[in-house]
Amino acid sequence: MNKAIILLCGMLLGYTSSAMAQGAKNIRLNEVLTNNTASIVDEFDNREAWIEVENVSFTTYNIRGMYFTTDRSVLDPQMSVPERIKRMSVIPNGDPRTQIGGRQHLVFFGNSNPAQGKLHLSLPIPMSEPVWIGFYNGNAVELIDSVTVPALAANQSYARHGNEWSVKSAENVTPGIENFIKTDETKDAKLKREDPYGVGITLLAMGIVFFCLAVLFVFFWIFGLIMRHMDTAKKVVYTQPIKPIAKTVEVTHDIAHATGNILQDGFQKKGIDKEVYIAVISMALKQYQDDVHDVESGIITIKSRQTGWADESSQMTHFSKPVIPTSHHAPNIPTTPEIH
């Protein structure tokens, strides 16, 4: 039993780790700006280098505990995890913005002080020379994404477009939103660009269909349950034992109504004899007694009545004695018993 529990816990832990790793792979680097002189500002009106990440899936994922680094030495597979963590900047806990929704973006500030906020990292980012940026999972071992950013002019960014990266001019920089937005782009073209293989629209269509089927199933299940209960209630109401009771109640009600009318007439006439009261009550009781058994539809009432079948003498076979002729002249003829 204990081995089974341990095995089940191990499988659950492995599945959870696999699911988390799969979710982490949906987070990728999206845009980098190294020399910020006219781009976005932080909460303290400072202009700092920034890195944008994007959740490419349609589900929410929390990136807290993941790492950024610009030190290529962490690529050494022989380096220990504690040593690798020393060369990285961790995304701290405690900020709801690290819970990135599907198709959403989040900007982190580099060359900054983590004491200024959860999105401020001490990650060193040179302004005017190439830099390699790595994005690691929370185990500080699995490399999720990386990019080598070329030397950029002031306020230029290096942005992803599909699987390709390119330099964007200062007026086309898009921190916190999708890259390469076209104002004249149609909805069909945008959908084709965002979902080239049609996976998202397929899942959405199937989800709508199955949701509608589930709603219909619940509706007809509840409707059938109500109808079954109504049929059961009708059967109970119209069963044979209840009919005589209902009829008896009706007869009793009629008798009470008639008796009340008679008594009411007596009250209006300023009095009524005691004998009339007794006669009315007796008549009502007699009518009730006579009518009760007559309303039992389908039931035969057998009343006892005296018949001759109870006499034992009538149930026996009688034998008569032999008849001997009294005449002296009759011959002696043997006789046999006569059965009546």
C-alpha positions as CSV (number, residue, x, y, z in Angstrom):
1,M,0.0,0.0,0.0
2,N,2.8,2.4,0.9
3,K,4.7,1.6,-2.3
4,A,1.6,2.3,-4.3
5,I,1.1,5.7,-2.6
6,I,4.8,6.6,-3.1
7,L,4.5,5.6,-6.8
8,L,1.3,7.6,-7.2
9,C,2.9,10.7,-5.6
10,G,6.0,10.3,-7.8
11,M,3.8,10.1,-10.9
12,L,1.8,13.2,-9.8
13,L,5.0,15.1,-9.1
14,G,6.5,14.2,-12.4
15,Y,3.3,15.2,-14.2
16,T,3.2,18.5,-12.4
17,S,6.8,19.2,-13.2
18,S,6.2,18.3,-16.8
19,A,3.2,20.6,-17.0
20,M,5.1,23.5,-15.4
21,A,8.0,23.0,-17.7
22,Q,5.6,23.0,-20.7
23,G,4.0,26.2,-19.4
24,A,7.4,27.8,-19.0
25,K,8.3,27.1,-22.6
26,N,5.4,29.3,-23.7
27,I,7.2,32.3,-22.2
28,R,9.8,33.8,-24.6
29,L,11.9,37.0,-25.1
30,N,10.0,39.4,-27.3
31,E,11.8,42.8,-27.5
32,V,14.9,44.4,-26.0
33,L,15.9,48.0,-25.8
34,T,19.4,48.7,-24.5
35,N,19.9,52.5,-24.8
36,N,16.8,54.3,-23.5
37,T,16.8,58.0,-23.8
38,A,13.3,58.7,-25.1
39,S,11.4,55.5,-24.6
40,I,9.2,54.4,-21.6
41,V,10.0,55.5,-18.0
42,D,9.6,53.5,-14.8
43,E,7.7,54.4,-11.6
44,F,10.4,57.0,-10.7
45,D,10.5,58.7,-14.1
46,N,13.8,57.1,-14.9
47,R,14.7,55.8,-18.3
48,E,16.4,52.4,-18.2
49,A,17.1,49.5,-20.5
50,W,14.3,47.1,-20.7
51,I,13.4,43.5,-21.7
52,E,10.0,42.4,-22.8
53,V,8.7,38.8,-22.5
54,E,5.5,37.4,-24.1
55,N,3.2,34.5,-23.2
56,V,2.6,32.9,-26.6
57,S,0.0,30.5,-25.2
58,F,-3.7,31.1,-24.5
59,T,-3.3,30.2,-20.8
60,T,-2.0,32.1,-17.8
61,Y,1.4,31.4,-16.4
62,N,3.3,32.8,-13.4
63,I,7.0,33.5,-14.2
64,R,8.1,34.3,-10.7
65,G,11.3,32.5,-9.7
66,M,12.6,32.4,-13.3
67,Y,15.9,34.0,-14.2
68,F,17.5,36.5,-16.6
69,T,21.2,36.6,-17.3
70,T,23.7,38.3,-19.6
71,D,26.7,36.1,-18.6
72,R,27.5,33.4,-21.1
73,S,29.5,31.4,-18.6
74,V,26.2,29.9,-17.3
75,L,26.1,27.9,-20.5
76,D,28.8,25.6,-19.1
77,P,27.0,22.3,-18.2
78,Q,29.6,21.6,-15.6
79,M,28.8,24.7,-13.6
80,S,26.9,24.0,-10.4
81,V,23.4,25.4,-9.8
82,P,24.4,27.6,-6.9
83,E,27.2,29.1,-8.9
84,R,24.9,29.6,-11.9
85,I,22.3,31.4,-9.7
86,K,25.0,33.9,-8.6
87,R,25.4,35.0,-12.2
88,M,21.6,35.5,-12.7
89,S,18.9,37.9,-11.8
90,V,15.8,36.3,-10.4
91,I,12.2,37.4,-10.9
92,P,10.9,38.0,-7.4
93,N,7.6,36.9,-5.9
94,G,4.9,39.1,-4.6
95,D,3.8,41.0,-7.8
96,P,0.6,40.0,-9.5
97,R,1.9,41.3,-12.8
98,T,4.2,38.2,-13.0
99,Q,1.0,36.2,-13.6
100,I,1.0,36.7,-17.4
101,G,-2.2,36.0,-19.2
102,G,-2.4,34.4,-22.6
103,R,-1.0,36.5,-25.5
104,Q,0.1,39.1,-22.9
105,H,3.4,41.0,-22.4
106,L,5.5,42.1,-19.5
107,V,8.4,44.6,-19.4
108,F,11.4,44.3,-16.9
109,F,13.9,47.1,-16.3
110,G,17.6,46.2,-16.3
111,N,20.6,48.1,-14.9
112,S,18.3,48.9,-12.0
113,N,17.9,48.4,-8.3
114,P,15.5,45.5,-7.2
115,A,14.5,47.6,-4.1
116,Q,12.7,50.0,-6.5
117,G,10.1,47.3,-7.5
118,K,9.5,43.7,-8.4
119,L,10.1,44.5,-12.1
120,H,13.4,46.1,-11.5
121,L,16.4,43.8,-12.0
122,S,20.1,44.3,-11.3
123,L,20.8,42.6,-14.6
124,P,23.7,44.4,-16.4
125,I,22.8,45.5,-20.0
126,P,25.5,47.4,-21.9
127,M,24.1,50.3,-23.9
128,S,26.1,50.4,-27.2
129,E,27.6,47.0,-27.7
130,P,26.2,43.5,-28.4
131,V,24.8,41.5,-25.5
132,W,23.6,38.0,-25.1
133,I,20.5,37.5,-22.9
134,G,19.4,34.2,-21.6
135,F,16.0,33.3,-19.9
136,Y,16.1,30.3,-17.6
137,N,13.5,28.3,-15.9
138,G,13.1,28.3,-12.1
139,N,15.5,25.4,-11.7
140,A,18.3,27.6,-13.1
141,V,19.3,24.7,-15.4
142,E,16.8,24.7,-18.3
143,L,17.3,27.5,-20.9
144,I,13.9,28.6,-22.1
145,D,15.0,31.3,-24.6
146,S,18.0,33.4,-25.5
147,V,18.9,36.1,-28.0
148,T,22.1,38.0,-29.0
149,V,21.2,41.6,-29.3
150,P,23.4,43.7,-31.7
151,A,24.7,47.1,-30.9
152,L,21.7,49.5,-31.1
153,A,21.4,53.2,-31.5
154,A,19.6,55.2,-28.9
155,N,15.9,54.2,-28.5
156,Q,16.2,51.4,-31.1
157,S,14.9,48.0,-30.1
158,Y,15.6,44.4,-31.2
159,A,12.2,42.7,-31.7
160,R,11.0,39.3,-32.6
161,H,8.7,38.7,-35.5
162,G,7.7,35.0,-35.6
163,N,11.0,33.2,-35.3
164,E,13.0,36.1,-36.7
165,W,14.5,39.1,-35.0
166,S,15.1,42.5,-36.5
167,V,16.0,46.1,-35.5
168,K,13.1,48.5,-35.0
169,S,13.4,52.3,-35.3
170,A,12.6,54.5,-32.3
171,E,9.2,55.5,-33.6
172,N,8.2,51.8,-34.1
173,V,9.2,50.5,-30.6
174,T,6.3,48.7,-29.0
175,P,6.9,48.0,-25.3
176,G,4.1,46.0,-23.6
177,I,2.2,45.3,-26.8
178,E,2.5,43.2,-29.9
179,N,5.4,43.8,-32.2
180,F,5.0,45.1,-35.8
181,I,1.4,46.3,-35.6
182,K,-0.1,47.5,-38.8
183,T,-3.0,49.9,-38.7
184,D,-4.2,48.9,-42.1
185,E,-4.1,45.2,-41.4
186,T,-7.3,43.3,-41.7
187,K,-8.7,41.0,-39.1
188,D,-8.2,38.0,-41.3
189,A,-4.6,38.9,-42.0
190,K,-4.0,39.5,-38.3
191,L,-5.5,36.1,-37.4
192,K,-3.4,34.4,-40.1
193,R,-0.3,36.1,-38.7
194,E,-1.0,35.3,-35.1
195,D,-2.3,31.7,-35.8
196,P,-0.7,30.5,-39.0
197,Y,-1.6,26.9,-38.4
198,G,-5.1,27.5,-37.3
199,V,-4.6,25.7,-33.9
200,G,-6.1,28.5,-31.8
201,I,-9.2,28.9,-34.0
202,T,-9.7,25.2,-34.1
203,L,-9.5,24.8,-30.3
204,L,-11.9,27.8,-29.9
205,A,-14.4,26.4,-32.3
206,M,-14.3,22.9,-30.7
207,G,-14.6,24.5,-27.2
208,I,-17.7,26.4,-28.3
209,V,-19.3,23.3,-29.8
210,F,-18.6,21.1,-26.7
211,F,-19.8,23.8,-24.4
212,C,-23.1,24.1,-26.3
213,L,-23.5,20.3,-26.2
214,A,-22.9,20.3,-22.5
215,V,-25.5,23.0,-21.9
216,L,-28.0,21.0,-24.0
217,F,-27.2,17.8,-22.1
218,V,-27.8,19.5,-18.7
219,F,-31.0,21.1,-19.9
220,F,-32.6,17.9,-21.2
221,W,-31.4,15.9,-18.2
222,I,-33.1,18.4,-15.8
223,F,-36.2,18.4,-18.0
224,G,-36.4,14.6,-18.1
225,L,-35.9,14.5,-14.3
226,I,-38.8,16.9,-13.8
227,M,-41.1,14.9,-16.2
228,R,-40.3,11.6,-14.5
229,H,-41.2,13.2,-11.1
230,M,-44.5,14.5,-12.6
231,D,-45.4,11.1,-14.0
232,T,-44.7,9.5,-10.6
233,A,-46.8,12.1,-8.8
234,K,-49.7,11.5,-11.2
235,K,-49.5,7.7,-10.6
236,V,-49.6,8.3,-6.9
237,V,-52.6,10.6,-7.1
238,Y,-54.6,8.3,-9.4
239,T,-53.8,5.0,-7.6
240,Q,-56.8,2.9,-6.4
241,P,-56.4,3.3,-2.6
242,I,-56.6,7.1,-2.9
243,K,-59.8,7.3,-5.0
244,P,-62.1,6.0,-2.2
245,I,-60.5,8.4,0.2
246,A,-61.1,11.3,-2.1
247,K,-64.7,10.2,-2.8
248,T,-65.3,9.8,1.0
249,V,-64.1,13.3,1.6
250,E,-66.4,14.6,-1.1
251,V,-69.4,12.8,0.4
252,T,-68.5,14.0,3.9
253,H,-68.2,17.5,2.6
254,D,-71.6,17.4,1.0
255,I,-73.3,16.0,4.1
256,A,-71.7,18.6,6.3
257,H,-72.8,21.3,3.9
258,A,-76.4,20.0,3.9
259,T,-76.5,19.7,7.7
260,G,-75.1,23.2,8.0
261,N,-77.9,24.6,5.8
262,I,-80.6,22.9,7.9
263,L,-79.1,24.2,11.1
264,Q,-78.7,27.6,9.7
265,D,-82.4,27.7,8.8
266,G,-83.2,26.7,12.3
267,F,-81.2,29.6,13.7
268,Q,-82.8,32.0,11.4
269,K,-86.3,30.8,12.6
270,K,-85.3,31.7,16.2
271,G,-85.0,28.2,17.5
272,I,-85.4,24.6,16.5
273,D,-86.5,21.5,18.4
274,K,-84.0,19.2,20.0
275,E,-85.6,16.2,18.2
276,V,-85.0,18.0,14.9
277,Y,-81.3,18.3,15.8
278,I,-81.1,14.6,16.6
279,A,-82.9,13.6,13.5
280,V,-80.7,15.7,11.3
281,I,-77.5,14.3,12.8
282,S,-78.8,10.8,12.7
283,M,-79.7,11.2,9.1
284,A,-76.3,12.5,8.2
285,L,-74.5,9.7,10.0
286,K,-76.8,7.1,8.4
287,Q,-76.1,8.6,4.9
288,Y,-72.4,8.7,5.5
289,Q,-72.4,5.0,6.7
290,D,-74.4,3.8,3.7
291,D,-72.3,5.7,1.1
292,V,-68.8,4.9,2.3
293,H,-68.7,1.3,0.9
294,D,-70.4,2.3,-2.3
295,V,-67.6,4.6,-3.5
296,E,-65.0,1.9,-3.4
297,S,-64.7,1.3,-7.1
298,G,-63.5,-2.1,-8.1
299,I,-63.8,-3.6,-4.6
300,I,-66.4,-6.3,-3.8
301,T,-67.9,-6.2,-0.3
302,I,-69.1,-9.6,0.9
303,K,-71.7,-9.6,3.6
304,S,-72.5,-12.8,5.6
305,R,-75.9,-14.4,5.2
306,Q,-77.5,-17.5,6.7
307,T,-77.7,-20.4,4.3
308,G,-78.3,-24.1,4.6
309,W,-74.7,-24.9,3.7
310,A,-73.6,-24.8,7.3
311,D,-75.8,-27.8,8.4
312,E,-73.8,-30.9,8.8
313,S,-76.9,-33.1,8.3
314,S,-77.3,-31.7,4.8
315,Q,-73.7,-32.5,3.9
316,M,-74.1,-36.3,4.8
317,T,-75.3,-39.1,2.7
318,H,-78.3,-40.9,4.2
319,F,-78.9,-44.7,3.8
320,S,-82.5,-46.1,4.2
321,K,-83.2,-49.3,6.0
322,P,-84.4,-52.4,4.0
323,V,-88.1,-52.6,3.5
324,I,-89.7,-55.9,4.6
325,P,-93.1,-56.6,3.1
326,T,-95.8,-57.0,5.6
327,S,-98.0,-59.3,3.5
328,H,-97.8,-63.0,4.3
329,H,-98.5,-63.8,0.7
330,A,-95.5,-62.0,-0.7
331,P,-92.6,-64.2,-1.6
332,N,-89.4,-63.9,0.3
333,I,-87.4,-61.8,-2.1
334,P,-84.1,-60.6,-0.9
335,T,-83.8,-56.8,-0.6
336,T,-80.9,-54.4,-1.0
337,P,-80.3,-51.0,0.6
338,E,-81.7,-48.0,-1.3
339,I,-79.6,-45.0,-1.7
340,H,-81.4,-41.6,-1.5
